[in-house]
């Protein structure tokens, strides 16, 4: 499956999202994950692929299987609410998959916000939560404002430093609209998420030099160098570092979970632990104004932004979440394209676990053969 760097890996015939989701679920249940949790993980991974966030999609599945086998992820955790008030709660995940824990945290947050107006829930001692925008879109779909963020492995130094203290510390905020798509900010506080480096490495492709520095502090296009020896770049320099610090406090410190240098680093996905803590906030818009009025005002803002005169060389403007909604419409209609390395990994899992495998493929496989 090794690919030479700089060689473009062909995408294959699109795969039906329903079949892909069922396959991911079956892999996880074969690994002793309860069916409901397996459904949640598969839903969130495939949603990421549908939205074009391929770094957080089914490319992660092989690593998750390795983590279950090595005991890094607890497939049958005892998730507990360790503290609760009408507007807050603290959840302990017992080394669970992060997705079921984060989804439960946001569901609790939304239920509480409906009762009291504004609510926040923290979650700790969980693994990777996947695409954080999934959780804020849960809020937007219920007519609320949602916020989600989580810390993770110490792989990024503070701005100006060389000692890793923080993770890429992703955050998301979503606002419901009326006739327009919701506004969904979903971002790492580094230039890009760590998963984009790993996906590039898996495909044997270089990365843009503005993404990371090598061990000497020089911009690099080698994703493996960036992951194993170098440093990710903060989005906006010190401003990204400031946002990451905020995420670390709300996700790590406030939850009672690991934070800063307490969190073990994760260099090799699937082999090293991913320990994460998160913070989830929901606001009931009806406590401020009628929901329809708010949605109409958001629609107006979106239309104002999209109608801006374009700068030279720019074809169109997007608001936050716009490209992902557009990609989801396309991939829902046409299917999800899988790269050859990802397809090979899924095929290998099907053979190891003796599962049926009927995901579409055409085009060159790793090594140049065809299946």
Residue, then its C-alpha position, 0 to 999 in steps of 0.5 A: x500500500x505504500x505510495x510515493x510522495x508527490x504521486x496523485x492517488x486516483x479517486x475511485x467510483x463513488x460509494x453509496x453512503x448507506x452501504x459505507x455506513x452499514x459496513x463501518x457499523x458492522x466492523x465495529x460490532x464485530x469488534x465488540x462495540x454495542x450496536x447503538x455506539x457503532x451506529x453513532x460512530x458510523x453516522x459521524x464518520x460517514x457524515x464527515x465524508x459526505x461533507x468533504x471532511x475526508x480527514x475525519x471520515x472512514x480513513x480513521x476506521x482502521x486506526x480505531x480498530x487497532x486502538x480497540x485491539x490494544x486497549x486504548x479504546x474501551x468498546x464497552x464503557x460505563x459512561x457516567x454522569x458524575x455531576x449534574x445541575x439543571x443547567x450543567x453536567x460533567x460526563x466521564x467516558x471511561x475511555x470510550x469512543x469519543x463520538x457516543x460520549x460527545x453526542x450524549x453530552x450535546x443531547x443533554x445540553x440541548x435538553x437542559x437549554x430547552x428547560x433553562x435557556x442556556x446550558x453547558x456540559x463537559x465530558x472527559x476521559x474519552x477518545x477522538x470525537x471526530x468532526x466537532x461540527x456534527x455536534x453543533x449541527x445537532x443544535x442548529x437542527x433543533x433551532x438552537x445555537x450550539x458550541x462544541x470544542x475539545x482538547x487532545x494529544x499534546x502535539x503543538x507548542x505554544x506560539x513562539x515555543x518548541x515544547x508541545x503543550x496543546x493539540x489542534x484543539x478544534x472548535x465549532x459554532x452553529x447558528x440555525x437559519x431559515x431559507x438559507x443553510x445554517x452557519x457552521x464554523x468548524x475549525x482546528x485552531x491550527x492551520x488545518x486539522x491533524x487528520x489532514x496530515x495523516x490522510x496526505x501521508x496515507x495517500x503519499x502526497x505532499x502538504x502545502x508548506x504553510x501548514x507545518x514546520x520541520x524539526x528545524x523550524x523550516x516550512x515543510x511539505x512532508x506530512x510525515x516530518x510534520x507529524x513525527x518531528x515537526x510542528x503544526x502552524x497556528x491559524x493566524x499565529x498568536x490568535x490561533x494559539x489564543x483560541x486553542x488556549x480557550x479550548x484547553x481551559x473549557x475542554x480540559x481544565x473545566x471538565x476535570x480531565x487531562x490538560x496541557x502536558x498531562x495529555x499523552x502525545x499521539x504521533x502514530x494514529x492507531x498505536x498511540x492513545x487519543x485522550x480528549x475532553x470536551x465542552x458543549x454549549x447550547x442557547x435556546x434562541x426563543x429566550x431572546x426572540x422568536x425563532x422565526x425572527x432570528x432565522x430570518x435575520x440570519x438569512x438576511x446576514x447570509x445574503x448580505x455576505x454572499x452578495x459582496x462584490x468579488x475581489x479579483x480572481x475570486x469566483x464566489x463567496x462562502x459563509x462558514x459551512x457553505x462548502x461542506x453543505x455543497x459537497x454533501x449535496x453532491x456526494x449524497x447524489x453521486x456517492x462518496x469517493x474513496x482513495x485507493x489506500x482507504x479502499x484497501x484498508x477497508x477491504x483488509x478489515x473485511x477480510x480480517x473480520x470475515x465481513x461482506x464487502x461490496x463497496x464500489x471501486x474502479x481505478x488503480x489500486x495501490x501497486x497499480x493493480x485493479x480489483 
